[in-house]
Amino acid sequence: MLRIEHVQDLETLRQIATLLDRENQKLLDRNRHLLEEITRLKGQDATTVQRELELLKELLARRERALFSESSERRPQPVGAPEPRAPQRGHGPKAQPELPLVEQVHELPADQRRCGACGGELKAMGDQAEESEEITVIERHFTRVKHRRLKYRCSCNGFIATAPAPPKLQPGSRYSPEFAVEVAVGKYLDHLPLERQCRMMRREGLNVDSQTLWDQIEALARVLRPTYHALQERVLASPIVGADESYWRLMDKKGSKRWWAWSVSAKDALFHKILDSRSQQAASQVLGDYRGIVMADGYGAYDALSRDGPGFTLAHCWAHVRRKFLEVESHAPETCRQILDLIGRLYEVERLVPAGESEETLKFRAELRAQRLRPIVQEIQAWTLAQRVLPESGLAKAIDYLLGMWKGLTLFLEDPRIPLDNNQTERGLRGLVVGRKNHYGSRSRRGTQVAALFYSLLESAKLCGVEPKAYLLAATRAALATPGTVSPPHTLLR
């Protein structure tokens, strides 16, 4: 029997989709006939049949979109809207101020220094030259460095001293800290699995296996553990944080198991924790005894945790609300357009506020929200309460989600520090998600801890505008020079 999940040929999949579409249409026609018969026997209005059929079509379309469509939050252009301009063909050279500049002088060969008119000798025209620029690549290379630690003694022969050894991640290690940083950046920033890095290194002359690479980044993680804990403390000391989670795989001997990567972010730092569940207890391990404001989606663990004793205050994300209506816009375009336009107006007004958290900025944001955003929020509430939709439809679920989150969604009107959405935290999870797709997860519980540490440090560096590799190397050198040294990325801001 042919199983669709095993089919790779596009033409076969197209034929299967065509047959499924025909079969679905037959089932819809059969449902229509049966519903009409039931309606006639019950003496109900024919409009009831039509509404139920529309609901069935919506559910079917949502299922097909979940199976075959790409995930996107972009809305389709309305009919009659001006077509977007054609993309510009070509572009000028992009400035590369970070690259070192090497000047290379090209001389005319001696046998070509004869005048084509009179046969006389050609001489250089001072410093005049035609100049151009190109970007090339110098391949990285691995080198064996032989360290000779000289010995010293006194003429009395009573004391001998030896020059200090370069810092090592662990005693007797054959590999430098710079090598370990290179491997860690390759895996957790550039998403290169260790086996793939091994193949790349073999082409470059270094014969090494993946276990050796893992040993290096595991030792590096032990050195950087204090910095990771400092990031966590810094984030949880912020008055407002964002929280989100995404799944992670633990590939042990018993097979893949779904774990969860939790992320908590502040303005200039974030940290990840990878735990074996998505429960309230796991959320408690992540947030601890935090007592500030947590921006999150509608996941129930956050709400339960905020109500469990003197906990934090929960704010909710308008971007998640917007997505709910985007998912059903194709089934109720006119109705969804109204609410999506209202949410869009919230963001248009919010963009008028300059970036920053200064006292003047917060005061301006508070006034702007009171004068211009509060009426829009009231309009959204009035629109929501006025809708009459089928209870099981996607539009009804989107409206229920909005109303259920209403208290947290409107909290930003009372506190100008609260953002409209939790997009920063979701961006912080993006690197972890891309890495998960490339190396599938972790092989051990220790692997989840190492992954959480490096994703936290590298994503925090990006959030602060610090070059991630340079930051990781600087933090490693500081920790080796003075064990226990903490170097959060904000201390290296350029």
N, C-alpha and C positions, 0 to 999 in steps of 0.2 A: 504494500500500500504506500502510495506517494505521500510523504509528509512535507508540508510547505516550508517548515523551518530548515529542511535539508536542501531545498532547491536554490541553486546559485545562478542559473541561466535567466537572463532578463526577459527573453521572449517567452519562456515557459511561465514565468511569474506574471507577465502581462496577460497571457491566455487564462491563467487561473483567476486573476482579478476580474476579467471579463465574464467568466462563467459565474463567479460569486455575485457579481452585480446583477446578472440576469436572474439568478436564483433569489436574490433579495427582493427584486421587483415582483417576482411571482408570489413570494411570501407576503409582501405588502398588499398586493391585489387580493390575495386570499383573506388577509386580515380585514381589509375593507369590506369584503363581501360578508364575512362573519359578523363584523361590528354592525353593519347595516341591518342584518337579520335580527341581531340581539336588540338593537334600538327599536325596530318595528314591533317585536314581541313585547318590549317593555313600554312602548308608547312614548319614548323619549324623543327629544328634538334632534334633528339630523346634524345640527352643529356640534353636538357632543362627539359624534363619530369623527367629524373632521378634526376637532381639537386633539382627540386621542391619536389619530393617524399622524398628525403633525408632530406629536411628541415621539411616536415611534420612529419617524424619519430623523428627528433630531438625535435620538439616542444612537441610531445606526450610523449617522454621519459622524458623530463624535467618536464612535468606536473606530471607524475607518481612518479618521484623522489621527487618532492615537497610534494606529498601526503603521500608516504609510506617510504621514506628513512630517516635515521638519518642524522643530520647535522654534518659534519666533514670536516676538512681541510687536512686530511691525504690522500696522493696520493696512489693509488694502486701500488703494486710492479710490475715492468715490467716483461714480460715473459722471463724466463731464469735467473732471478736474484736469488742469493743464498738465500735459506730459512733462516729465522731468527732462532737463536739458541733457543732451548727449554728453557723455564724459569727454573731457579734453584728451586729445590724442598726444601722447608724449609729454614730457616735462623737462624742465631745465635741470642742471646738475644740482644735487642736494649738498649743502655745505656739510663738511665732516670735520668740525673743529677738534674733536677728540683724538683724531688719528695723528700719529707723529709724521712729520714731513721730512722726507729724504730727497735731497737734490742730486740728480744724476746728469752729468754733462756729456753730451754726445758730440764728438769731433768728426770732421770730415776726413775720410781715409786719405792717406798721403798720395795714393795714386789717382785720386779724383780732384786734386787741388790744382787743376789747370783750367785756364780761362777758355770757354767755348768759343770766344770771338777771336782772340789774338794768340792764344796758347801760352800767355804769361802765367806766372805763379799766383795763386789765390792766397790772400792773407786774411787773418781774423779781423773783423770790423769792431775792434774794441770789445765792449761787453754786450754788444747787440746780439740777440738770439730770439728765436721763436720758442715760446713757452707753451706747454700743455700739461695737463695733469691726468694721471690715471690712478686707479686704486687697484692694488695687487694684494696677494696673500703670501705671508711667510708662514709655512707650516710649523705648528708646534712640534717640539722634539723633546724626548725624555733623555736625561743625562745621568750617568753615574758620577757622583761626587765623592772623591776620596778625601776623607778628613784626616789630617795628620796633626794630632794634638802634641805639640812640643812639650818636652819635660825640662824642668829647671831644678838646679840644686845649688846649695850653698857650698862654699869651699871647705866648710867644716864637715861636710857629708852627713850632717845631722837632720837635713830636711829636704824633701823633694816635692815639687809642685808640678801639676800638669795643667795645660791650657784647658779652659772649660769647653765642654762639648756643646754643639748646637742643640736647641730645644727639640725634644721628641714628644710625640703623643703618648708613647709608652716606652719603657726602658728596652733597649736593644732593637727597636724597630728599624727596619731597613728603608722605610719610606718616610719622606719628609712631611711636615704638616701642610705644606703647599700642595703636595700630591693629594692628600686626603681632602682638602678643600676643593680641588679640581674635580675629584670624583663626586663629592656631595653636591656641588653645583650642577654637574652633569645630570645627576639623577633627579634632584628635587627642584631644580630651576629650569633645566632644559629637557626634562622628562625622558632621559635616556636610561633604559634598564641597564643593569650592571653587565649582563652578557653582551649587550650591544656595545658598551664601552670597551669591553675586552677585545672585541673584534676590531674596533677602531684603533686601539692601542697596538695590536699586533701588526696592523698595516704601518704603524709609525715606529716599529722596531722593538716594542716592549711586549714580552710574552708573560702574561699574567692571567690569573683566573678570577672568577667572580667572587669566590670566597675571600680572596685576599683583598679585593676592593671593599667588600662588606666589612672586613675586620678594620680597615682604615676609617671608614665613616662611623663605625660603632665606637671606636676609640675617640674620634673627634667629638662625637655626641657627648661622651662622658666629660670631656674638657669643657664643653659649652653648656652643660646642664645648669650652672648658676645663672647664666644669662637668660636661659629659657624661663627659669622661675622668676627672674626679675621682670621679664616682659609680662608674665601673668599677673604679678603684683601691681605693676604699673597700670595695666588695663583695668583691673578690678578696683583700682583707686579712683578711676574716672567717675564723675557723677552720672554719665550717660554712656551705655554700651549697647552694641548690637549683638544679637545672638542668632545663630543659624546652624544647621547640621546637614550632612550629606552622608550617604552610605560609603563604607569601606570594606574591602575583603580581607579576611585573614585566611591564608591558604595553608592550613596545617595538614597533617597526615590523614586526617579523617575527611578531607575535602574542604571546599570553600565554605566559609561561614561569613554571614553579613554582620559587620560591625558598623559603628557610626563615628564619623569625624565631626566633632563639635567645634564651632568657631565663635569666639567672642572678640569684638573689636572696639577700640576707642579711636580718637582722632589720629594718633600717631603711632599706634602699635596694635597688634592682635596676637592671639595665641590660639592654637588648636589642641584639642585632646581627642584621642581616638579610643573609644570605649566599646564594650561588647553589647550595649543596648541603647535604645532611644527612650528609655523610661524616665519618669520623674526623678527617680533615684540617680540616674546618670546625669540629668540636668543639674541636680543638686551638687554632684561631684565637680561639675564644671564651674558653676556660679558660686559655690560655697555659701558664705553668709553675706553675699552682696546685698546692699541696702539702697542702691540708687535707682535709676530708671533703665529698664531693659527694653530695647526696640526689637520686636520679633514678629513672626507671622502668627497665624492662628493655631499653631500646634498646641494641644492641650496641656503638655507637660509644663510649659512656661506659666500658663494660667493657674494650674494647680499649685505650682511652686510659689507663685506670688501670693496665693491665698493661704498658704500653710505657715501660719505664724506671722511675726513681724517681718515680712519679706520685702522684695523690691516692688516698685511700681511698674506696671506693664503698659507700654505704648505699642501701637500696631502700625503696620506698614501700608501706605497707600498704593505702592507698586503692586503688592499682592492683590489688593482689591481690583486694580485695573486689569490684571491678568485674568481674573475670574470672568470679567465681562468680555475681554478679548476672545476667550475660548468659545463663547456662545454668540459672538457678533454675527456670524454667518447665518444663524437661525432667527435672530431678531435684530436685523441691522439698524432699523430706525430707532428702536428703543435703546439699544446699546450705544448708538451714536450720541444720544442725549447725555447719558451718564459719563461716557468717555470724554466728551467735550468739557463737561463740568470738572472732571478730574484734571484734564489738561490745563484748564484755567488756574487751578491751584498751583501747578508747577510754573506756569507763566509768571504769576505774581511772585512766587518764591525766588525766581531767578533774578529779580530786581535787587535782591539783597546782596551786597558784596561778601566775598568769602572772609572768614575769620571769626573769632570769638571775643573781640574786644567789647568793652562796655558800650561804646557808641553803636557798634554793629548789632548787638543784642537788643538795645533799646529801639533802634530803627526797625528791626525784624518784628519785635513785639507790637509796635504801632501799626506796621503794615498788615500784620496778620489780623489785628483787631478791626481795622478799617476796611480791608479788602477781602481777606480770606474768610472771615467769619460769615459774611453774607453768602459766600459761595457754598460753604459747608451747610448752612441752613437750607439753601436751595437743594443741595444733594439730599438732605434728609427728607424734605417735602416731596421731592421726586420719588424717592424710595418708597415712602408710605403710600403714595398714590397709585402704585403699580398693582395690577390685577393679572396674575399669570398662573399657569398650571402648576400645581404644587410640586410635581416631580420633574419639571423641566430644568434645563441648565440655567436659564435666566432666574428662576425662583431660587435655586441654590446660590447663585451669585449674590442675589439680594439678601438672602438669609445670612450669608457670610458677612456682608457689609454691616448689617444691623447687629449681628452678634459681636462684631469688633468695634462697635460705635464708640464706646467709652475710650478705648485705647487710641482709636483713630483721631479723636478730637482733642487728645491731651496736648498736642503741639500748640493749640491756641492759648493754652495757659502757661506754657514754658517755652520761651524762644530758643532754648538750647536744643530742643528735640527736633530732629530732621523729619522730613515728610516720609522717608522710606528707609529701608535697611539695605540699600544697594551696596554700600561700602563693604558690609560684612559678606555679602554674596560675592563681590569681586575678590575678596580675600580667600574665598573657597575655590575660586576658579583654577588656580594653579594645582591645588590638590586633586581636583576632579580630572584635569588633563593628565596629571601623573598617574592617576588610577587607571585611566584608559590605556596608558602605555605600558606600565609594569604591573597592572592588575591588582595591586594591593601589597600586603606584607606576608612573609612566610612564618613569622613568629610574633609572639606578644611583644618581645623586645623590638622587633621591627616596627610595630605600630608606634612605640614610644620614640624611636629615632626619627621616623617620618614626621610625627607631630612636631618634634623639636625643629627640624630643618625647615619645614614649611612655615613654621611660626617665625623663625629668624629671617628667612628670605622674603616672605611676604611683608613683614614689618619694615624691612629695609626699603622695599619698593614703595610702601605707603609713606615713608619719610623722605622719599626722593634721594636715597642713598644707593649707589651702585651695589647690588647684592653681593657679588663676588668679592669686591674690595672690602665690604663690611665684614663678611664672614672671615676673611683672612686677617683683618685688623683685630677682630674680636678673639680669634684663635691665638694670635701672637700675644695679645695682652693677657689672656688667660694662662698661657704657658709661662710668660715672664713672671706673673704674680698669680699663682693658683687661687681660684675663687673670685677673680676679677669679674665684674659685671660691666658689659658694654652694650647697652641698648642702642638701637640705630639712631635715635634722636640726638645722641651725643656726638654723632659724626655728620650732622647736617652740613651740607655745602652752602 
